[in-house]
Each structure stands twice: as C-alpha cells, then as structure tokens.
Amino acid sequence: MKVLLIDDDKLVCSSLKIILSSDPEITVVGTGYNGREGVALYHELKPDILLMDIRMELMSGLEAGELILGKYPNARILYLTTFLDDDYIINALRIGAKGYMMKQNYESIIPALKAVAMGQNVYDNEIITKLPRLMGKPYETKGLEDFGITDKEFEIITKIADGMSNKEISELLFLSEGTVRNNISTILEKLILRDRTQIAVYYYKNVK
C-alpha cells in the first residue's frame, strides 16, 4: 500500500512516517507540508491513499482534497487532524473523503489505512457521535430490507448511529447486553461490515 503524507508539522510527518513504515504492508512514497504540495505530489506519485492534515498554510487539506477528487474521483483521502470543527467534518463528508481520524488516536491510524485500502470508510468515535446533529434531519430506511434487516435490528442500527453503547441500547430497548451483542453480530454479518463504527457510517451513507 503506497501512502502519501501531508502535514504542515514536519515533526508529525516524520513521526507518522516512522509509525507507518513499521508495517511491512505500507510504503510511505512521499511527504509534503501544505495542500499545494499535496495536490502536486498526488499527481506525481499516484498513491493508494493520501493521509492529510486539514488546517495548513497556503492551501488547506480540504481545498486540496476537493481539487484532487475533482480530477481523480477514485482518490482515497483519509484526514488526520486535531480539529473536531463541525464545518471541517461536514466538508470532508461532502467532498467524498474516505475517513476522518483524530491524531491523538495514533494506534488507530494503521488499521484505518488498511480499512480504507479495502474500500471502507472510517471515522473516529468522536466523529460518529457528532453525525446525528450535523446531519440535522430525520431519516427513513433505504434498501436495508434488501439485506434482511429486521425492525429490531434497524432500531439497534439507529442507536449505534446515535453513539450509544451496548449498555445504553440494552437499557433503552429493554434487552440484555448479550442480546444486543448478538444482534450487532448479525447486523455486521448481513451488511458485510467489520465493526460498530462501520455500521454508523453505513447508516449515514445509505439512508435519507
């Protein structure tokens, strides 16, 4: 997997390169320090994934991402930042980024890259909990019945998308935690997903 790193903090770039290079499946093919360099290096290197910061001088990561995706619609961009600003998250979703991760969760970066490489979208739990408010409108199911999702399973999906824990869901729906876990396992199997975060992302991408 070829990864391009773009971050205006050279120390962060260097540290990330060391972390990613520790995995034999990942090759860091280049580094840059602002959005303009990100656009130029993406065009030159054609990485599998662009791992990029958002707030940078000369050109932001969001501006760079929009330019790249405008020219390369299949580009896989994963944002890695310290900012949880609503506008950043909304715009990252709008332009078609494959994920939005927080730098402090460094242990999740490599798994996130591998998930994106497999065609999945990844968002930190901090982002997932913001989605209901950011989307700002009620939803109805769209196509979930095609996967055999039951009413109860759909209810659990919506609670996961609201950021609830298994314990909170069990108390709200008057189910045991074991039953909730079993239902989640069934949901993951039916939708061919890996974890709770992917359930929430799937919900927000496939309902309206």
C-alpha positions in Angstrom: 0.0 0.0 0.0 1.5 3.3 -1.1 0.8 6.2 1.3 1.4 9.9 0.7 1.7 12.0 4.0 0.8 15.7 4.0 1.1 17.6 7.3 2.4 21.2 8.0 4.2 20.0 11.1 7.4 18.4 9.9 7.9 16.6 13.2 4.4 15.0 12.9 5.2 14.0 9.3 8.5 12.4 10.4 6.8 10.6 13.3 4.0 9.3 11.1 6.4 8.0 8.6 8.2 6.0 11.3 4.9 4.6 12.6 3.6 3.6 9.2 6.9 2.2 7.9 6.9 -0.2 10.8 4.1 -2.1 9.0 5.5 -4.2 6.1 2.3 -3.7 4.1 2.8 0.1 4.0 5.2 2.2 2.0 5.4 6.0 2.5 6.1 7.2 -1.0 6.3 10.9 -0.2 5.7 13.7 2.3 4.6 17.3 2.0 3.8 20.2 4.2 0.8 22.0 2.7 -2.2 21.5 0.5 -0.5 22.7 -2.6 2.3 20.2 -2.2 -0.4 17.6 -1.6 -2.0 18.2 -4.9 1.3 18.2 -6.8 2.6 15.1 -5.1 -0.6 13.2 -5.5 -0.5 13.9 -9.3 3.2 12.9 -9.4 3.1 9.8 -7.1 -0.4 8.4 -7.5 -0.5 6.9 -4.0 -3.1 4.3 -3.0 -4.1 6.6 0.0 -3.4 10.2 0.8 -3.2 10.8 4.6 -3.6 14.5 5.1 -4.0 17.2 7.7 -6.7 19.8 7.4 -5.6 23.2 8.7 -2.4 24.1 6.8 -0.9 27.3 5.3 -1.1 28.2 1.6 -3.9 25.6 1.0 -6.0 23.6 3.4 -6.3 19.9 3.3 -10.0 20.3 2.4 -9.2 22.6 -0.5 -6.5 20.2 -1.7 -8.8 17.2 -1.3 -11.6 18.8 -3.4 -9.1 19.6 -6.2 -7.7 16.1 -6.1 -11.1 14.4 -6.1 -12.3 16.7 -8.8 -9.5 15.3 -11.1 -9.2 11.8 -9.6 -12.8 10.8 -8.4 -11.5 7.4 -7.1 -8.8 9.0 -4.9 -8.8 7.7 -1.3 -8.2 10.6 1.1 -8.1 10.0 4.9 -7.9 13.1 7.0 -5.8 13.1 10.2 -6.2 16.1 12.3 -6.6 17.6 15.8 -9.7 19.5 14.9 -13.3 18.5 15.5 -14.8 21.6 13.9 -18.3 20.8 12.5 -17.6 22.6 9.3 -14.5 20.5 8.7 -16.3 17.3 9.2 -19.3 18.3 7.0 -16.9 19.4 4.2 -14.9 16.2 4.4 -18.1 14.2 4.0 -19.3 16.5 1.2 -16.2 16.2 -1.0 -16.1 12.4 -0.6 -13.2 11.8 1.8 -12.8 8.1 2.9 -12.3 9.0 6.6 -11.7 11.5 9.3 -9.4 10.5 12.2 -8.0 12.3 15.2 -4.2 12.4 15.6 -4.3 11.5 19.3 -5.7 8.1 18.4 -2.4 7.2 16.8 -2.9 3.4 17.4 -5.9 3.5 15.0 -4.1 5.0 12.1 -2.7 1.9 10.5 -6.0 -0.1 10.9 -7.8 2.9 9.4 -5.5 3.0 6.4 -5.9 -0.8 5.8 -9.7 -0.4 6.1 -9.7 2.5 3.5 -7.5 0.3 1.2 -10.2 -2.3 1.3 -12.8 0.2 0.2 -14.2 1.1 3.6 -14.9 4.4 5.2 -13.5 5.1 8.6 -14.4 7.7 11.2 -13.3 8.1 14.9 -16.0 7.6 17.5 -15.7 11.3 18.2 -16.9 12.0 14.7 -19.7 9.3 14.8 -21.2 10.9 17.9 -21.5 14.2 16.0 -23.1 12.9 12.9 -26.8 12.9 14.1 -26.6 16.6 15.0 -24.6 17.5 11.9 -27.0 15.8 9.5 -29.8 17.7 11.1 -32.9 15.8 9.8 -34.8 12.6 10.4 -34.1 9.6 8.3 -36.0 6.7 6.8 -34.7 3.3 5.7 -33.3 2.9 2.2 -32.6 -0.5 1.0 -31.8 -2.2 4.3 -34.7 -4.6 3.8 -32.7 -6.0 0.9 -30.2 -7.3 3.4 -32.9 -8.9 5.6 -32.5 -6.3 8.4 -35.4 -6.7 10.8 -37.2 -3.8 12.5 -35.4 -4.6 15.8 -32.0 -4.7 14.1 -32.8 -1.4 12.3 -33.6 0.1 15.7 -30.3 -1.0 17.1 -28.5 0.4 14.0 -30.1 3.8 14.6 -29.0 3.7 18.2 -25.4 2.8 17.3 -25.5 5.8 14.8 -26.6 8.0 17.7 -23.4 7.0 19.5 -25.0 4.8 22.2 -23.1 2.0 23.9 -24.4 -1.6 24.1 -25.4 -1.0 27.7 -27.3 2.2 26.8 -29.1 0.4 23.9 -29.9 -2.6 26.2 -31.5 -0.3 28.8 -33.4 1.7 26.2 -34.8 -1.3 24.3 -35.3 -3.5 27.4 -32.9 -6.1 26.1 -29.9 -7.9 27.7 -26.5 -6.7 26.7 -25.9 -10.2 25.3 -28.9 -9.9 23.1 -27.7 -6.6 21.8 -24.2 -8.0 21.1 -25.8 -10.9 19.2 -27.9 -8.6 17.2 -24.9 -6.5 16.3 -23.0 -9.6 15.2 -25.9 -10.5 12.9 -26.1 -6.9 11.5 -22.4 -7.0 10.8 -22.7 -10.3 9.0 -25.8 -9.2 7.0 -24.2 -5.9 5.9 -20.7 -7.4 5.5 -19.2 -4.8 7.9 -16.4 -5.1 10.4 -17.4 -3.1 13.5 -19.8 -0.6 15.1 -18.2 2.4 13.5 -18.8 1.0 10.1 -22.4 0.3 11.0 -22.9 4.0 11.8 -21.1 5.2 8.7 -23.2 2.8 6.6 -26.3 4.2 8.1 -25.5 7.7 7.2 -24.4 6.8 3.7 -27.4 4.6 2.9 -30.5 6.3 4.5 -32.1 9.6 3.9 
